[in-house]
Amino acid sequence: MIRELYGQETALKHRGKEFSADRGLDSGPLKQMLWGEYQIRPLINTRALWSEEKQAPDYDPQQPIRRLLDPEKTDNILSFILAF
């Protein structure tokens, strides 16, 4: 969807800075594409599917589970949703 839209509307490439979606679109490849190809910050809530991390001996259910988008790089994108 992003590639098609940006292919048709080139002016959006300079205006779009963030992409907001519900957790149904939470995927590493999508987030990597958004940031890596378009420098768009993905604002997508993380799905709670981290079964591997939940089995770790130091797992704390009170703390959020985080993974690097690309373990081979040192950068990471982390977004928070604040409720007031």
N, C-alpha and C positions, 0 to 999 in steps of 0.2 A: 504494500500500500504506500509506504513512504517513498520507495524508489519510483513508483509510477507517478505519484503526486509531484515529486521534485523534478521528474523528467518533463512534466507538462508545465509546471509553474516555477520557472527558474528564479523568480523574485523571492519565493519562499526560502530559498537556500540562505539568504542573508537575514531573514526575519525570524525563522524558527530556531529557538534556543532550547526549548524544553518540550518533551513529549509525555503527556499524562495519560495513563490508562489504568484500568482495574487489574487486579492480580491475575486475571485469566490470561493476560499477555506477558506474564513474567517468564522470560526465558533468556538464558545467557547469550545465544546467538543474536536475538533481537537487540538486546542492550549493547552488545559489541558492535553491531551494525550501526545503530543510532549514533553512538559516540565515535567509533572509529572512522566511519565514512562521512558523517555529516556534522560532527561535533554538537550533537543534540543530546542534552542531558535527559536520560529516561527517568521519569517520575512514576515508577510502577511499583506498587506494593508487592512485597515478596510473599510468594506462596509458602505455606508451612509444610514443605515436603522433605525436610532434611533428616531422613531416617538414619543415614550414616552418622551424622553428627550427634544425633540423640542417643546413639549407642556408645559414644565415647565416655571414658571414665570421668572426665572432668566436665561433662554436660551439666549445665545449670538452666533449668526451665524458666528461670526468672530473667535470663539474659537472651537478647536476640542472637540468632545464628547468622553469621556472615561468611560469605565466600568471596574470593577474588573473582572478578569477571574473567580475567586471563591470568592464570598463575605464572606465566612466563614474563609478565610485565609488572612493574612496581606500582602502577597507578590503579586506582579503584574508585568506583562511584558508589556513594552511599546516600540514600535519600531518607528523610524522615517525614512522617506525616504527623502534624501537630493538631490536636483538637483543643479548642478553647471552649 
